[in-house]
Amino acid sequence: MNTTAPSSAKKLATAEYLLKIIKAIGITQSAFAKRIGVSQPNFTDMLKGRRSYPKHIVLRMEQEFGIPFKKFMAMALKESVYDWYEQNKNNKDNE
């Protein structure tokens, strides 16, 4: 079975970014899961890193967002790194 299984750091960043987008769209996680054709429990498992994103779900997400999933993940990681930097820059300034 062909799946897209990002590393744990990527999984966390992707899940956080995905949840921000779902919130911005104004729908529930359950509604989004239904929209991309996956059950709520499986979608929750994907978000928590307990399940990989199957290729057919990745393709549906690409269609939903209008961008390749790899680019989506890159945007998620970039935001995650930026957030980490913003949270920790004061610690560097105090060293």
C-alpha positions as CSV (number, residue, x, y, z in Angstrom):
1,M,0.0,0.0,0.0
2,N,1.5,3.4,-1.0
3,T,1.3,6.0,1.8
4,T,2.9,9.3,2.5
5,A,4.5,9.0,6.0
6,P,6.2,12.2,7.1
7,S,8.7,12.2,10.0
8,S,7.3,13.0,13.4
9,A,8.4,16.6,13.3
10,K,6.7,17.0,9.9
11,K,3.6,15.2,11.2
12,L,3.2,17.6,14.1
13,A,3.8,20.7,11.9
14,T,1.5,19.4,9.2
15,A,-1.3,18.6,11.7
16,E,-1.0,22.0,13.4
17,Y,-1.0,23.8,10.1
18,L,-3.9,21.8,8.8
19,L,-5.9,22.5,11.9
20,K,-5.3,26.3,11.5
21,I,-6.5,26.1,7.9
22,I,-9.6,24.1,8.9
23,K,-10.4,26.7,11.5
24,A,-9.8,29.5,9.0
25,I,-12.2,27.8,6.6
26,G,-14.8,27.8,9.3
27,I,-15.6,24.1,9.3
28,T,-15.2,21.3,11.9
29,Q,-12.6,18.6,11.8
30,S,-15.4,16.1,11.3
31,A,-16.8,18.1,8.3
32,F,-13.3,18.4,6.8
33,A,-12.7,14.7,7.2
34,K,-16.0,13.9,5.4
35,R,-15.0,16.4,2.7
36,I,-11.8,14.6,1.9
37,G,-13.4,11.1,2.3
38,V,-12.0,9.8,5.5
39,S,-13.7,8.9,8.8
40,Q,-13.3,11.2,11.8
41,P,-11.4,8.6,13.9
42,N,-9.0,7.9,11.0
43,F,-8.5,11.6,10.4
44,T,-7.8,12.1,14.1
45,D,-5.2,9.3,14.0
46,M,-3.6,11.0,11.0
47,L,-3.4,14.3,12.8
48,K,-1.9,12.6,15.9
49,G,0.7,10.8,13.8
50,R,-0.7,7.3,14.6
51,R,-1.7,6.8,10.9
52,S,0.0,7.8,7.7
53,Y,-1.8,9.9,5.1
54,P,-2.9,7.5,2.4
55,K,-2.1,8.6,-1.1
56,H,-5.8,9.0,-2.1
57,I,-6.3,11.3,0.9
58,V,-3.2,13.3,0.0
59,L,-4.6,13.7,-3.5
60,R,-8.0,14.9,-2.1
61,M,-6.2,17.3,0.1
62,E,-4.2,18.6,-2.8
63,Q,-7.5,19.2,-4.7
64,E,-9.1,20.8,-1.6
65,F,-6.3,23.3,-1.1
66,G,-5.2,23.6,-4.7
67,I,-1.5,23.0,-3.9
68,P,0.7,19.9,-3.9
69,F,0.8,18.2,-0.5
70,K,4.6,18.5,-0.4
71,K,4.3,22.3,-0.7
72,F,1.6,22.3,2.0
73,M,4.0,20.3,4.3
74,A,6.9,22.7,3.5
75,M,4.6,25.7,4.3
76,A,3.7,24.0,7.6
77,L,7.3,23.3,8.5
78,K,8.3,26.9,7.7
79,E,5.6,28.2,9.9
80,S,6.5,25.8,12.6
81,V,10.2,26.8,12.5
82,Y,9.2,30.5,12.5
83,D,6.9,30.0,15.5
84,W,9.7,28.2,17.4
85,Y,12.2,31.0,16.5
86,E,9.7,33.7,17.7
87,Q,9.2,31.8,21.0
88,N,12.9,31.3,21.6
89,K,14.5,34.4,20.3
90,N,14.3,36.1,23.7
91,N,16.2,33.2,25.3
92,K,19.0,33.9,22.8
93,D,19.0,37.6,23.5
94,N,19.5,36.8,27.2
95,E,22.6,34.6,26.7
